[in-house]
Structure formats: C-alpha cells, structure tokens
Amino acid sequence: MSVSPPSESASQAGYVRRFTRVVEYIYAHLDEAPDLNTLADVAALSPWHWHRTWQAVYGESVVNTVKRLRLQRAAADLTHTDMALEAIWPRAGYGSLAAFTRAFRDAYGMPPTEFRKAGSHTRFSMLNAPKGFSPMHDVAIRKLSPATLAVIPHRGSYMEIGKAFEMLFGTLGARNLLRPDLCMRGLFYSDPTSVPEADLQSAAGIMVPDASFPIEAPLQRAELRGGDYAVLRHKGPYSDMKAAYDWLYGEWLVQSGREAADAPVFEDYLNNPREVPPTELLTDICLPLK
C-alpha cells in the first residue's frame, strides 16, 4: 500500500511547531550555552541538518541568536536596574569583564559603564535638566489608515516580546511568506504602570500586504484603528525605549493640547536587529490621539 506524502501545509506547520519549541527553549535557557544536539532533540529534527534549515529561515546561527539576546538583556539590565556590572557580564555568557566590554562596545557603540550613564536613553531623561528646562523632541502628527495585521500574541514583560517576533519570523519563514517589504509592528495593549508585568499583553506582527495573505494559526488577525497618531522616532537599542515613552506621555502629551485615544500604542520597526547594530535601530513609537 502506498502512502501519500504529507501536504505542503502540513509539512510547513510541522516546522513552525518545531522551531517554536526551539525558540521557547532558548528563552527559557538563555543562561546556558546553546548545544546544537540538545536543540535538535527539542526540534525533533536530524542533528545533521536541522541547524542549516534554522539558519536559512532566521538568517543567523543559533549561537549568534543567543549572543544577541544575551547582550540585549545586558543592555536592559544596565538601563533599568542597579545590578552590578560584576553580575551582568557572567550572565551574558562571557568569561571576563574585558571580553564582555569588547563585545558590548562593538554592539552598542560604547562600553557598558558609559552606556549606563550616557546611553541613548538619557536623551529623554529630565533628572539632570536645569529647572524649567523642557526639551521638545520631534513628534509628528500623522493621519494613518486602518490596517490589518497578522500577529503572534505575547503575555509578560514587554522586554521579552522578542520571543514572539522570533516565533513570527519562524512561522513566516516556514510558510515561504517572508518578504523584504513586510512592515514589522509591535502592539502594546496594557499599561505597564498599572498592570503586573506577568499580565502585560502585547503582540508581534506584520502588516498584511494584501487580502490574499493567509492568516492561519498560530497567526492571529489584529486590526489597527485609523486616525491621528503622535509619532516619535527613536534611534537606538530597544532597551532604551522606556525613557522615550516616559517623555512622550509625561512631557509631550500633557503640553500638546491633545488626548490619547482608546486604542493601543504600537511600534513601527524601520530596520532589522539582525542586520544593523543596536545603536542604529530605528523605531517609530505611535501613540493614538483623539
């Protein structure tokens, strides 16, 4: 009796599930050295060939993925915590402070101690500003059209939404849906000042290019309202963006004469963290207005 080969959609769905397990494992074991044989077991794929497929889909090796995520976490520790540098560099997987400093400087443009004091997040800080001084960064009011997105939901720390983006990339890659003109957006539904971190809800998504684009599980459909948005362009690491949000809400909005609309804020990612250093990342923070 002959057995028909699995359909293309079934095969693609299998790779999506396998790579989703790998992404979840990497995030859950970020403090461990990546072992390709272990990850092959997680993916339930041949240890001889699975990583070549991963690299073709994601555009980087697992080792480089882990290095990038660890440095991103280290940048967040430097920006948002008082954690001692002596505790940060071993957690980032480096054998010495000197090695960590070199790698961090190569990625973020300055050594970690200087980044903590004078990183791009300080552009929005009012802590050291003279009394009465209020710098107004460029904010554009744009009228945006309604948009449909295909998203992967995320629950938990906004700093870990990258996990959902990794799953999104893997899903699109396995389905041959990755295109250079896809617009990547992050939707943020919860107020991090009033909602516990574990309960924050967000989504990693792409703008659907046309009506024929398939939105099938694990992808979900999300709709963005049209109308006026206050758009603040941020240049620099994603870990620095909290200061930009605080300035946008606490300084610009209260002086603008406008009110925020009852809709989620979203981020429009203008370049790719796999292709440019963190210091060159460009993100439009888009705040809906009444």
BELJOSUL-V682251 format. One record per residue. SS is DSSP state (2 for helix, 1 for strand, 0 for the rest). PSI is psi as a letter, one per 20 degrees, with the letter a starting at -180 (NA if undefined). Layout:
SS:PSI / SS:PSI
This chain:
0:p / 0:q / 0:p / 0:q / 0:q / 0:q / 0:r / 2:g / 2:h / 2:g / 2:g / 2:g / 2:h / 2:g / 2:h / 2:g / 2:g / 2:g / 2:h / 2:g / 2:g / 2:g / 2:g / 2:h / 2:g / 2:g / 2:h / 2:i / 0:l / 0:h / 0:i / 0:q / 0:p / 0:p / 0:o / 2:h / 2:h / 2:g / 2:h / 2:h / 2:g / 2:g / 2:i / 0:l / 0:r / 0:p / 0:i / 0:h / 0:i / 2:h / 2:h / 2:h / 2:g / 2:g / 2:h / 2:h / 2:g / 2:i / 0:j / 0:q / 0:r / 2:h / 2:g / 2:h / 2:g / 2:g / 2:g / 2:g / 2:h / 2:g / 2:h / 2:g / 2:h / 2:g / 2:h / 2:h / 2:g / 2:h / 2:h / 2:i / 0:r / 0:j / 0:p / 0:q / 2:h / 2:h / 2:h / 2:g / 2:h / 2:h / 2:h / 0:i / 0:j / 0:q / 0:i / 0:q / 2:h / 2:g / 2:g / 2:g / 2:g / 2:g / 2:g / 2:g / 2:g / 2:h / 2:h / 2:j / 0:i / 0:q / 0:q / 2:h / 2:h / 2:h / 2:g / 2:h / 2:h / 2:k / 0:r / 2:i / 2:h / 2:i / 2:h / 2:j / 0:p / 0:j / 0:h / 0:j / 0:q / 0:q / 0:p / 0:i / 0:p / 0:n / 0:p / 0:o / 0:r / 0:p / 1:p / 1:p / 1:o / 1:q / 1:o / 1:q / 0:q / 0:q / 1:q / 1:p / 1:q / 1:p / 1:q / 1:o / 1:q / 1:p / 1:p / 0:a / 0:p / 2:h / 2:i / 2:j / 0:i / 2:h / 2:g / 2:h / 2:h / 2:g / 2:h / 2:g / 2:g / 2:g / 2:g / 2:h / 2:g / 2:h / 0:j / 0:k / 0:i / 0:p / 0:q / 0:i / 0:j / 0:p / 0:o / 1:p / 1:q / 1:p / 1:p / 1:o / 0:h / 0:q / 0:o / 0:i / 0:i / 0:i / 0:p / 0:q / 2:g / 2:i / 2:j / 0:p / 1:p / 1:a / 1:q / 1:p / 1:r / 1:q / 1:p / 0:p / 0:h / 0:r / 0:h / 0:i / 0:p / 0:p / 0:n / 0:q / 0:p / 0:j / 0:q / 1:q / 1:p / 1:q / 1:p / 1:p / 0:q / 0:r / 1:a / 1:p / 1:q / 1:p / 1:o / 1:o / 1:p / 1:p / 1:p / 0:a / 0:q / 2:h / 2:i / 2:i / 2:i / 2:g / 2:h / 2:g / 2:g / 2:g / 2:g / 2:g / 2:g / 2:h / 2:f / 2:g / 2:g / 2:i / 2:i / 2:i / 0:j / 0:r / 0:q / 1:q / 0:r / 0:m / 0:q / 0:q / 1:q / 1:r / 1:p / 1:o / 1:o / 0:i / 0:a / 0:p / 0:i / 0:i / 0:i / 0:q / 0:q / 2:h / 2:i / 2:j / 0:p / 1:p / 1:p / 1:o / 1:p / 1:o / 1:o / 1:p / 1:q / 0:NA
